[in-house]
Amino acid sequence: MPVPTPHIRAKEGDFAKTVLMPGDPLRAKYIAETYLEDPKLVTDVRNMLGFTGTYKGKKVSVMGGGMGMPSIGIYSHELFNFYGVENIVRIGSAGSISEQCPVRSVVIAQGACTNSSWANQYEIPGTYSPIADYSLLSNAVEIAKKQGTPTVVGNVLSSDPFYCDLKDPHSAWIKMGVLCVEMEAAALYMEAARSKKKALAILTISDNIITGEELSSDERQTGFGKMMELALELA
């Protein structure tokens, strides 16, 4: 497919090899304006803003990925396959279902369980386990240690429903040691694997699904500094 694509207006070469991908396009704008030098808007189709600039002299892009697996699946597929992007680092929010993960803590998703049927398209004769790229994951852990940023590494749940009709949708995942719930990492990891590229999800706990504690929408948009700085150093 030639570029621009149906969902991304950027030209060939507009994106860096590494793209940081928050769900919220306004968070992408905040990161670009706060952390990048000379950020340039490279795409704004459907207001899904994408920027490219430099961070400590290195070319870095940041672009919104939307909510849910179909959304991040479209953007990551086009970036990996049509724009030459090699690494996508999802930076997003998640709801804790573990005592290990209080509000504002940072989770690095080693694996992403899911209740989605996303993997069906690959016609795999079994159950595929979406996992992060190890080099990105291990580098992120080391950078976090140097920064003094406490992190929890483990399994997350990428869920299709946000408002779920099940009476107790989380107890089985809690029993299996899953740390938190989000909505995109599993599809991103599968898109990366299929495209022979690399992906990682770094998440900040925005709410505790069990206790009901939560951050405001403004705090979610601008208050995830440790996660953002970790991802930028990783890029």
Phi, psi and omega in degrees: 000129177288160175254150000297158178265175179299339187242352182225124185273352186298156176267167177302131180089355181288332182263145172288170177292335178243129178241126171273135189228090168285162176289319187276121178297333177289332174290324175299317178297317179298315180297315182299315184285334184270321190247334186267146172270136179050052179293138180239130175289121183249343177204146177212023178301131182057025183062020173273089192286139175226139184228152171228135177206205177233149175230115184053041176084358182252137179291127182221142174244154176219133184211142175294150179241354179081185181254130174095163185292321177300323181291304181294333177297319179296308186292317180293322179298314181292320179294315181294318192262338185239344183244005176073016178288135183258329185226132170238126178248107176287130173236112187210185179259160179208158177257125183288140169231025183220143175295340179290345191234081175288166177304138182081357178285159184253128180245132172254120188277102177290320178220162181227101171293164178203151171258013181271158175263022184307321185288347183300330182297338183273354178053048180277129182278057182168202181251119180275139180253104180288125181229160178287160170291130187293322182296317176296317182297311183293323177295320179298319179297316180293319178297318179299320178297315180295325179284342187078026179265111178294134178228158172241128181251131178173203186270137175240168176248122172264109188254138172289308181283138167266310172264107188256135183278350177291144181289326183220075188283351190248347188298320181293323179290322176299317180300329182267009174081015177292138190275319189199171182241131173219195190226007188225333193301320184299315179294319178300315181296322179289320177299319179296316181297316181294327182271358184058044178238190186236144179212153177210145173245126173244126190235142171253134180287114182263341180201159176251111185296332183281315185267340182089357177294138182206156174270158177284167179297324177295318179296324179292324184288321189238353190262016185255046187301316182300316179296315181299314181293324176298314181295321179295319177294326179293325181295000000 
